Amino acid sequence: MTVNEVSSRDITTQNGATGKYLARLREDAGLKQRDVARMVTWSPTILSRVEAGERDVTTEELDLILEAIGTEKALNFQKGVRRVWKQLPKPALGHPDESLLWETEMILRDIEEVLNDDEIRRSFANFLEETKQSLCDAARNVENIEHSIALVGDIGVGKSTAICNVAGLLVSERMTMTPTPVLEVGGGGVTICEVHIAQGPGYGLLIEPMNDSELRREVSEFANLLKNPSVSAEGIDDGGGQVISTPKEIERAIRNMSGLIKRRIREKSSDGKIVRSTVDPARELAEMSASESEFVVEILSKMNLDRRTKRELWYTATSTGKEPLLWLKENFEALNNGRHPDFSIPKRLEILVPQPVLGEELLSIRIVDTKGIDSTADRSDIGNLFNDPGTVVVMCSDFNAVPSPTVQRLLERARDARFAGVEKKSVVVALPRPDEALAVKDDIGFIAETVEDGYDLKRDQAELRMQSIGFPDLQVEFFNARSDEPANLREQLLKLVHKLRQHHRSQLDEIIYDARSMIDNFEQRQTLEVQRDAARRLGVWIKSNSELESKVIHGPERRLMSAINSAHPSSVRASVRRQGEWYNLNYPDQLSVGARLLAVNALGSRLSGFSSVTDHYLDDDELEEAYALIRQACRFVNTGVETLLKKCEIEGERIHKRDMEPSRKLWNDCDAEWGLGAGYRDRVLDHHDQWFNDDNRDYLEWLRNLVEREWKLILDRLSENLEIS
């Protein structure tokens, strides 16, 4: 027995997951329980209890079952059971990449052995330590089998309808027999929060409610709008439109929870005509309340929040008497509109179904329906999706404008902020309405003859636009929920998840190869000389580039000021009233992105120069024996720069949290500008400009020093690893 194995008598292997996996292996092999039971000389009842998780099995018994099944997958699982993991966490049962992770485990052990050699050179030890960290980081991405498919796009573009079609969450209406989505859909602004669809133990709904301060803030905004109608009306300027101090989906939930629902009345006038009027009990209550704070208290008391403490609902056929999808639809609508007496306003809703999402059994996939984008694409919940190694981003676009302006802004932000691998984890999906594809014309004016022709023409136009913003290889798909087969889009989304996983596997494969090469060759004199030559060449570049030459002239607030200038005035006011914490104009996110962009601009020429130099070295056959060292140097710099950028993001957020949010004068001055006529945004920008130009707030200089210091530290550590003085 080797150190990598355990005795069959030492352990028992049993839990529900093990039994379930054994059943899957047996079914994949086309065997029945009685067939396997006969081969291991058991009764079918015993095997049934094992697969149900009701009986323990020793590793020896497990071997008998797996050998009876006899497939390659079963025999690989048999090997995996005996493995003892020391450097990496044990992968999930039946992990699709367990062999690669075990190879990583082995090379990590080899690295550890070399590092324990007392005579190891310091530079080599440093590089092995960095390689070890790179292996662990890359293995973490491969080990993670939980993936999100996040749909983003404009309000009303059709995300929720597309999701329900692809996920099979459709309910047939009895009257028309027309399938309708489980998620509540409409003309936009219907879904109250982000919605997740995931596999669970059954059909259920989980809710993460707003906390007390968030809920009170929304009620206060609603109360302010009703208590001060004249000021609100005066504030409609700079582009016109409706006041959106409280989103209509939040207002709808507040009214339903408090019972302050508008009533529409039809009466006959004295001359016999039908007169329609609206009775608003919330406005009546506002008029009766002595102050805004008293009005807020009245609303909160009517909402019965002390009773709204539940967090989950589960389907049972005996208690509901309804089909599960119809039960999901009805209860989702109740939660989404604040009509369920046991639940508060949700901040996130999760729909659980018993079957694997999109039919993928080896991976844990969830679909995320993000809140529709209104007026700005610079939202933290969306921007972070591109930087999450386990998330696939589906950018939904209006068909006629694909890629829509919102999608283009998302891609430009990802490009400018230096998010890596966007084309490997993203797709643009145009959602045409009926007959739109047949209305597309080619370059000489002929109309498309088929839907497929219309799609092809639009794809060509979209690819030209995306090429102009730096994403020539980004995939474009089309899906008409009325007529297109959802299986096609489902297949494309799963392919994108597997493409992302293949990218992570390739990264890990490369690091394993480089680590093995470094360990195998580190004592060979010829290899050492080539590596030292490469190190000297890198040292020349480092010496010439440790100081940044780019002069950053714009502070982190530039992004925020631009977002304010392009937002609807009522959105600006909504954010001001919330001290910058408004999902459609979020100060922490804008300042975070602004700080990251500042760093990207400062590092731009140095990073492109480093890439050019290392690419040139990796094309030089004479340096082949130093390729592993050069690639690890690239990984080291890229990891260091990403850490630097994240530090800048954190500092950008802290500008708001530490300095702006507590600044009562700033928010009061800006709030006082509402209702004074046209130019509200300009006056708010003036107050912000004055605040940022205060002599005590030189964030530009502070961040510039941070970037310069961190960049120098990256190169100093690289020099140390290469033993360059």
N, C-alpha and C positions, 0 to 999 in steps of 0.2 A: 504493500500500500504506500503510495507516494504522499508527499506533504500536501498535494493538491486534491487528495481524495479523502473520503471518510468511510469508515467501515459500515457495511450494511446492517450490522447489529447495533450500531451506535445511536441511530436516530429513527424516529418515526416521521413519516411524511404524510400529513393529512390536514386539509382544511377544505372549505367549500370550493375554493378556486382550483385546488388540485383535482378534486373529483370531477368538477365541470370540465377541466382541460382534458382529463383522461377520456371522458365521454366524447369530447370533440375529436380527439385523435382516433378513437374507435370508429366514430361515424364517418370521418374523412376516409378511413380505410375501407368503408363499406361493410363493416362487421357488425353483427348483432351481439347483444350482451351474452346470449347463450353460447355463441361461438367462442368468444374470448374466455368465458367462464369454463367451458369444457377444456380449453387448452391449458388453463392454470389449475385444473382439477378443483374448481370451486362450483358452488351452486350459483345460478343466475341471481338469486336473492342477495348473496354476499356482495357480488360485484355491483348490483344495483345500489346497495347501501354505501359502498365505497364512492361511487360516482355521485351520490346524493350528499356526500360529506358526513355521513352518519357513522362511518367505521374508520378507525385508524388503520394505516398500512405501514409496515416497515419498509425500508429501502429495498430489502431483499424481495418482498412481495411486489413492490412497485416494479422492480426489474422484470419479474415474471410477466406482469401485465403488459409492459412495454414491449418485451420480446414477443409476446403473443400477437400484439398488434403489428409489429414488424416493419412499419413504414420508416422511411428515412427521418421524418420528423419525430417519430416516437423514439428512435434510437438516439437522435441528437438530444432529446429531452432527457433520456437516460444518462447521457454523459453530463448534462448540465446539473442534474440533481446532486452528483458527487463533487461538484466544484466548490471549493472554499474560497470565498472572496475576501481579500485583505486590503487591497488598494482602492477598489471601487465598491460601491454598494451593490448588493445582489440584484440583478435585473428582475423585472416582473416575470411571472410565470409565462412560459412560451414566448418570451420576447423575440421578435423577428430578427434582431441583430445581436443575439447573445454571443455568437461565435466571434464577432468582431470585438465586442466588449471584453471577452475573455482574452483575446489577443492583446488588447490594451492592458489588461491586468498583468499579463506575463511580461510585457515590455516595461511596465512600471516597476515590477519586481527587479528586473535586470538593472534598471537605472538606479534603484535603491542600493543594489549590491555594489555597483561601480562607485556610487557616492560614498560608500563606507570604506573605500580604499584610502588608506592614509597618505599614499603618494600621488593622489590625483592632483592634476594642475588646477589652480584656482579658476582660471578662465573656463576650462572644460567643465568643472563642477558648476559654475554659474550657468553655463549654457544648458547643462543637463537639468538643473533646477527649473529654468525657464521652460525647457521642453516638457518636463513633468507637469508643470502647470497648464501648458497648452494641451497636453493629452487629457488631463482631467476636465478642462473646459469643453473640449470637443466631445469627449465621451459623455458628458452631461447632456449635450444636445441630442446625441444618438440614443442614450438611455431613456430619455423622455418620450413616452408614447402618447402623451396627451397633447392634442393639437386643436386649435381653434380655427374655424373658418369664419372670418368677420366680414360682414357686408356693410359697406359704407356708401353714402350717397346723399343727394339732395332730398329734402322733405317731399314726399309724394311721388318719388321716382318709381316706386313699386318694389322695394326691397322685401317687405313683409310677404307680399303675394308670391314673389319668386321663392322665398325661403320655404313657405308652406308647400308649394308644388314640389320642390326638390326633396324635401324631407318627408313627403307623404302625409302631411298634416292637413288633409282636406276632408270636409264634411259635406255630404250630399243633402241639399235642401229637399224636403219631402214634396213641396209643392212643385218646384221647377226641375228637381233632380240635377240642379247645377252645383258642382262642387264649390264650396266656399272655404276660405282659409280659416284655420283655428285661430290664428292671430287676427286681431281686429284691424281692419284696413279701411281706408277712406281716401280723401283727397289730400292727406298729409296732416301732420300734427295730431295723429290719433294715439299712437303708442306713447305712454307716459314716461317710459324709461327704457334702458337697455334690456333686451330680452335674450336669454340663453336657452338653447335646446340641447339636451344631453341625455345620455342613457342613464337610467336609474333602476331601482328594484321593481318599479311599477309605474303607472300613470300618476303624476303628481305635479304640484305647483309649489315652488319655494319662493319666498319673498324676503328681500332685504329692504326694510323700510327706511325712510328718512329718519335721521335722529331728531331729537327734540328741537335743537337750534335751527336745523334746516327747515323743518316743518313750520316752526314759528315764523321764520323769515319769509316763507312763501305766503303764509296767511297775512303777514304784515303788508306785503306788497299788494296783495289782493284788496286788503282793507284800505290802503292808501289810495288806490285807484278809484274806489267807490266813494271814499270820503272827500276826495278832492277832484271832482269831475271837471270843474272849470279849468284847473291847472293842467290836467291831462289833455284836455281838448286843445289848449293853447300850445301844447308841446308838439303837436303834429306839424313838423316843418322839415326842411332840408330833404325833400324827396317824398313827403307825404306818407300816407299809409295809416295803418292801424296801430294804436298803442299796444305794445307787447310787454308791458311791465311784468305781467304774469302770463306764462304760456297758456294757451286755451285748454290744453289737456290737464294742466295743474288746476286751473280755475274750475274745470268741469268736476274734478275729483273733490275739491274743497266744497263746492256747492252740493254735490251729492252726499258727502259725509255729514255736512251740517244741516241738510234739509232745506237749504236756501236756493231752491231750484226755480228758475224763471218759468212763469206760466203764460201761455199765449191764449188770449180770449177772443172769440168771434161774437160780436153782438150786432143787432139791427139798430140802425139809427132811426130817428123820427121820420125820415123820408124813405125808410125801407131798405136802405143800402146796408151791406155787410161791412162793419168796421172791425178791424183787427187791432188789438193792443197787447202790450206785454206788461205783466205784473212781475216786478223784481223784488222779492222779499229781502234780498241782501241789501239793496239800495234803501229800502224802507227802514231796515235795521240800522243802516249807517246814519240816516237822518235822525233817528231816535237816540243814537249814542252821543253822549256829551263830548267825547274826544275819540281820536283814532285808537289810542291804547285801549279805551273801554270797548270799542268796536271789535278789536282783535280778541279781547277776552271773551266777548259774547260768542264770536265765531268758534273759538277753541272749545268753549263749554258745550256748544251744540254738536261738536264733532265726536264727543264721547270717546276720547282717546284712551281713557283708562280701560275700556273694554276691547280696544283694537290691539290686542297683544299677540295674536297668532302669527306664525311664521310659515306654516305649511298646510297643504291640503292633499289628501290621497284618495284616489278612486277605488271604490269597492262596488262591484256589480250589484250586490244584494241590497246595499243601502241607497244607491242612486237610481237603479232601474233604467239607466241610459247607456248608450254606447260610449266607450271611453273618450273618443275624439269629440263627440258632442258635449260630454261633460267638461272636457278641457276648454272647449270654445266658450261655453257659458260662464265658467268660473274665471277664465282669463279676462273676459269682458267685464265681469263684476269687479275684479281686482284692478283692472286697468282704469276703470271709471270711478273708483271709490264707492262702489255700491255694495260691497260685502261688509256686513256689520262687524266682523271680527278682525279686519285688517286695516292698517293705516296706509298712507300714501307710499307706494313702493319706489325705491331708488334703483332696484334691480329685480327682475322677475326671471325665474328659471322654470322651464317646462321640462319635465322628466318623462321619458317613454321607455318601455321595457326592452325594446329592440335596439340593436346598434344603429347609431345615427349614420345615414347614408349607406347602411348595410356593411360597414367596415368592422370586422370582428377583431382583427389583430391590434388595432389602434383604438384609443379612446378619443373620439372626435366630438366636439361640440360646435354648434352653429350659433353665431352671435349676431343679433339684429341690433345695430347701433342706432342711437337716435339720429333722425335726419338732420343734415347740415343746413343751417339757415344763416345766410349772409357771410359766414367765414368758415374756411376749412381748417383753421389753426386751432383745433381743439385737442386738449391733452389726451383724451381717451382714444382719439383717432391717430394722432401723431405717434403715440407709443406703440401702436400695432405694428408699424414697420420695423421697429427695433426689437420686437419680441421674436426670438429664434424659433418658437413653436407655432407661430400664427401665420395663416395664409390670409391675405387681404384681397377681398373682392370689391373692386370699385365699380359701383353701379352707376350707369349713365343714361340719360335721355338718349333715345336712338338717333334723333335727327342731329344732335350736337356732339355725338360721341368722338373723342372723350369730352365730356361736359367741362365747362369752366371750373367747376368744383374739383373734378378729377385732375385736371391740369394743375390746379393749385396744390393738391395733395402731392402730386409727383414732383412738382418744383420744390416743395418744402423738403421732401425726402432727398432730392438731389442736392439742394443747397446745404442741408444739415448733415450730409455725408452718411446717410443710412446705407449700410452695405446690403447687397443681395436683393434689391427690390424686385428685379426681373425674375428672380428664382422663386419668389414667394407671393407674387401678385398677379392679378388678372383683371382686365377691364371687361365688364359684362354690360352690353347695351340691352335695354329692356324695351323693345318696340311695342307699340299698341297695334291693334288690328289694322291691317292694310298699309302701315307706314313703310314696310319693306318694299311693297309693290309700287310705291310712289317715288323711289329713288331713281335719279337720272344719271347716266354716264357722262363722260366728258363732252360728248357731241350732242347730248340732249335726249337720247333715247331712254325710255322708262324701262326699268327692270321687268323681265318677262316672268320670273319666278321669285319666290321669297329668297331662295338660295342666292340668286343673282343680286338681289338687293342687299343681302348680307355681305356678299363679296365686295360690292362697290363701296359699302360703308366701311368695311375693314380696310380697304386700300386708303380711303380718306383718313381714317383714324390713325393708321400706322405712319402716315406722313406727318400728322400733327405730333405724334409721340416721338418721332425721330427728331423733330425740331427742338424738343425739350430734353433730349438726351436719353430716351428709352426706346431705341429702334426695335428691340426684340421682345417687347412686352406683349403678352398674348391678349387677343381680343376675341370675345365670344358673344353670342346673341341668344336671347331667350324671350320668346313671346309666351306668357303664361296661358294665353287662350288656346294656342294651337301647337306649340312646339313640345316635343317629347321631353319630359323632365329628366329621363334617364341619361340623355346626352350631356346635359349640364352637370348632372351628378357625377358622371364618369370623368368629366374634365376637372372638376373640383378635387376628386380623389387623386387624379393624376398629379395635380399640383401639390397636394400633400406629400405624395411619394417622391415627387421631384425635389421638394424641400428636404426630405429625409435623405435622399441620395446625395444632395449637396453636403449635408452634415457628415455622411459616411465618407465621402471623398476627402473632406478636410481631415477627418480622423485617420484615414488610410495614409494620407501624405505625411502626417506627423509621425505615425508609427514607422513608416519607411525611413524617414529622416533620422529618427531616434535610433533605429537599428543600424543604419549606416554609420552614425557617429560612434556608437558603441563598438561595432565591429572593426572600425578603422582607426580608432584613436591612438593606437600604439604604432601604427605604420609610419615610418619616417617620411616617405614620399607624400602620404596624405597630409601629414602634419605641415609639411612645407607649403603645399597648395593652400591649406586652410589659413596658414599664416600670411600667405600672399594676399588672399581674399580679405583677411582681417586688416592688413595694411592699407589696401585700397579703400575699404570702408572707413578706415581711420582718417584718410585724407578728406573724404567727404564730410565726416563728422566734424573735423577741425574747422572746416570752412563754413559750416551751416549751423553751428550751435547757437548763434545769435539770429533772431528773427529780423528780417529786413522790411517786412510789410508794415506799413503805417496804418493802423486801424483808426479811422476817423469817426466812426459811428458807434455810439454806446448801445447797450442792450435794450434801451427803451425805444429804439427806432422801430422795431417790429411792432411793439405795442401801439405806438403813435400811428403807424400806418393802418393797423387793424381798427383803431378807433375812427380814423378818418374815413374808412370804407364801410363801417357798420351803419345800420339804420339808427337814427337818433334815439328811438325808444329802446333799442338794444344797449346803446351806450348808457342810457339812464338806468336800465335794469341792472347793468353791471356796477354802476356808481352806487346805486342803492344797496348793493350787496358787498360793498367794499372790494370790488374787483372779482368776486367769486360768482361768475355767471357763465354757464356752460358754453354759450355762444360768443362770449367775449371774456375770456378768462385771463386775468392779469398774470398769475403765476406762470401759466403756460406760455404766454406771449413773451414774457421776460426770460423764461427758460430757453425758448427757441432763439431769442435775440442774443443771449449770451453764448449759446452754442455756435450760432452763425458768426459772431465776432471772432471766436476761436478758429473756426474753419477758415475764415478769410485771412487771419493772421498767419496760419500755418500753410496756406494754400501752396505757395511756390516751393516751400521746403518739402512738403509731402510729395508733390509731383516730381520734384528733383530726386528724392530718395527712390521713388518707384522707377524712374527712368534709369538710374544708376544700377539698381539691383536687377531690373529686367535685362539690362545689358550684360551684367555678370552671369546671369543664368542662361544667356545665349552663348557664352564663351566656353567652348569645349575644353580649353585648358584648365578651367576652374571646376570641372565636373565633380571632382572629389570634394569640393567645398560647397556644392549645391545645398546640402542639408544645413550647413552653417548659415548660408545666405538666406535660405527660406526661413530658418528660425529667427534670424535677425529681422526679417520682414514681419513675421508674426509678433515679435517682441515690440516693434515700433507701432504696429497697428493696434495691438492691445493697449499699449501705453497711451496712444492718442485717443482711443475710445474712452479710456478712464479719464483722461484730461477733459474731454468734451462733456462727460457726465458730471464732472466736478463743476464745470462752468454752468451746466443746466441747474445744478443744485444752488449755486450762488445766485443765478438769475431768479429762481423761485424765492430765495431768501430776501431779495430786495423787496418783494411784496410782503412776505410774512413778517419780516423784522422791522421794516421801515414804512412801507406804504399803508398797509392795513391799519396800523394804529394811528395814522395821521388823520385825526378827526377833522382838522381844518380843511384838508384837501377835499374830503368827501362832502363836507357841508357846503363848501364853496361851489363845488361842481353841481350838487343837488339843487342849490339855490338858483342855478341858471335855467332850470327847466320851467317852461311856461313864460319865458320872457321874449318869445318870438323867434324868428328865423336866426340861424347861426349858433344853435345850441352846441353842436359838435365842436365848432371852432372855439367857442368860449371854454369848453371843457379841455380842449387841447392846449389852450393858453395856460390854464391852471396847472396842467400836467407839465408843460414845458418849464414853467416857473419853478415847480417843485423839483424837477430833475436837474435844473441848472443852479440849484442852491450850492454854495461853495463847499458845504459839508458833504456833498453827495457826488463825488467824482468816481462813479462806477466804471466809467470807461478806463481810467488809469488803473484802478484796482484790478479789473479783469485782465487788462493787458499785462500787468505784472505777473498775475497768476499764470497766464498762458506761457509767458517767457520763462518763468521759473520751472514750470512743469516740463516744458520742452527741453530745457537744459538738463533736467534730472533724467529724462528718458535717454538722451544721448550720453550723459555721464555713465549711466548704468550699462548702456550698450558698449561703451568704451571699456568699462571694467570687465565685462564679459569677454571682450575680445583681447584683453590685456594690452590696451593701447594707452600709452602715457600721453 
